[in-house]
Amino acid sequence: MSNNPTTQDYTGTVVTAGSAVRIMRIPPSIFNAMNAQEKEQIESMLGEIFLVYEVDQYGCAWIEKWWHKDETHASSHSLALEPSDMEVVSDEYACPIHEEMCYKAPLQTPSPPGFDHV
């Protein structure tokens, strides 16, 4: 087993821990057991850019987003992304202070086949 597992995005570009990826698609099955607030939070991740914190043994790239409600309350969600769910983007969108992505970057490549932007 590799010390630095890799996977690919929908174009075949290599993805490793530390890669900056845009979420291109969220499979509908993810929402099956979620309440309305969780669904809204997860949907807000579509199109956003995150740093991959892990590539697991199944080839999924893991990302995480935090929502800070106030100074003492926060929540987070992690997603395991399949290659068809993500696109590698330039590391220039990384926020070195927070080690996460700070904003939505403009879409620079065409959508994966069968995927329409909302």
Steps between C-alpha positions, in 0.01 A plus 500: 500500500631845404597756762343770280186356337371668189180514300388704196251773422247468216764603243756245619717755685672346804356592842697459825466630855555875469352531148255786446175367351166651402188298579332445164227258607342373820332162460130518601537192723707710744184691596290195593542518879546878540274761650427824309783699664761233425375473142531878456854495642612217273338663195694820577822306440420447130737710291723584795869414518658301782834347587492121508605382846512127419470253216366176644567139400190503277625794291271762653636849566378639834420868551343688793309825554429678827210735575552735796166599651655727762815511713419177684293293255612341175412200288672322217446248224754283322442355155669208329531602135511257209696604188177606324417735790807727484732709288859588592556877501803723550647514850483880476147476641625356830482710815830443682366643828210258532642217288171490314344667202371851563257562215346365185736529208364540148428180312787459256430171328193345339263292706545123513288312245138481613542776760312831476580798722208649687 
